[in-house]
Amino acid sequence: MGKRIAGTAYITADGVQLALRGNLNVSTSAFERNGIAGLDRVHGYEEKPRVPFIECDVSLGNDTTIAQLEAITDATVVAKLATGRTHTLFGAWTKSAFELNAEQGMTRVRFEGISGSEF
């Protein structure tokens, strides 16, 4: 039996839906581990906090401008995926600088936050 693993998605920042163009990437992991190898063997790993993020391309136009995106700070950003999964960033801001793709009328947005969750 077929199972949906990808498809439509929606993204909101403080309840305002953005025109999601594509390239939605999400990482709500709270930490990152890296292995530590000595000259004789693997000794273990280090663990560091990681900045969770949601990154995507959004259409620009009358409803969304770069100035509006730059003004986003301390927001709740939610990405709802076709699989039913929801990823949320808390205390989120937009990472700049923005670049306008004039041919396609869009920009890449990277939201970073204090914490994130997956449901």
C-alpha positions in Angstrom: 0.0 0.0 0.0 1.3 3.5 -0.9 2.1 5.9 1.8 2.5 9.6 1.5 6.0 10.7 2.5 6.2 14.1 0.9 4.0 16.8 -0.7 2.2 19.9 0.3 3.4 22.0 3.2 2.4 25.2 5.0 4.4 27.7 7.0 3.3 30.4 9.4 5.1 33.0 11.5 3.0 34.2 14.5 -0.1 32.9 12.7 0.5 34.6 9.4 0.8 32.2 6.5 3.6 32.8 4.1 3.5 31.8 0.4 5.7 28.8 0.6 7.4 28.3 -2.7 9.5 25.2 -1.9 12.8 23.9 -0.6 11.5 23.5 3.0 14.2 22.2 5.3 13.7 21.7 9.0 16.0 20.8 11.9 14.5 21.1 15.4 17.4 19.2 17.0 18.5 20.7 20.3 22.1 19.5 20.2 24.8 18.1 17.9 27.2 15.3 18.6 30.6 14.9 17.1 32.9 12.0 17.6 36.3 12.4 19.3 39.0 10.1 18.0 42.4 9.7 19.6 45.5 8.2 18.1 44.6 4.8 19.6 40.8 4.6 19.3 37.5 6.5 19.4 37.3 8.1 22.9 33.6 9.1 22.7 31.8 12.2 21.6 31.2 15.9 22.4 27.8 17.4 22.6 27.0 21.0 21.9 23.8 23.0 21.8 22.5 23.6 18.3 20.4 26.4 16.9 17.2 24.9 15.5 15.9 26.2 12.1 13.2 26.2 9.5 14.4 27.3 6.0 12.4 27.7 2.8 11.7 29.8 -0.3 8.8 32.2 -0.1 7.1 34.2 -2.9 7.3 38.0 -2.5 4.7 40.4 -3.6 1.9 42.5 -2.2 1.3 40.1 0.8 5.0 39.6 1.8 8.0 41.9 1.5 11.6 41.6 2.6 11.0 44.4 5.1 8.2 42.4 6.7 10.5 39.3 6.9 13.4 41.2 8.4 11.1 42.5 11.1 10.3 39.0 12.4 11.8 38.5 15.9 10.7 36.5 18.9 8.1 34.7 16.8 6.5 31.2 16.8 7.1 29.6 13.4 5.2 26.5 12.4 5.8 24.2 9.4 3.0 21.7 8.7 4.0 18.9 6.4 1.9 16.6 4.2 2.8 13.6 6.4 0.9 15.2 9.3 4.1 16.2 11.1 4.3 19.7 12.6 7.6 21.4 13.4 7.6 24.5 15.6 10.3 27.1 16.5 9.9 29.2 19.6 11.5 32.6 20.1 12.3 32.6 16.4 13.9 35.3 14.2 14.8 35.6 10.6 18.5 35.3 9.7 19.5 37.9 7.3 20.7 39.1 4.8 17.9 38.4 2.3 18.5 38.0 -1.4 15.7 38.7 -3.9 15.5 36.4 -6.9 13.8 38.8 -9.2 13.3 36.3 -12.0 11.2 34.1 -9.8 9.9 36.7 -7.4 11.1 34.9 -4.3 13.6 34.9 -1.5 15.1 32.2 0.8 14.1 32.6 4.5 15.9 31.0 7.4 14.1 31.1 10.7 16.3 30.3 13.7 14.9 30.0 17.2 15.7 29.4 20.9 14.0 26.0 20.8 12.1 23.7 18.5 9.8 20.7 18.6 8.3 18.0 16.4 4.8 16.6 16.7 
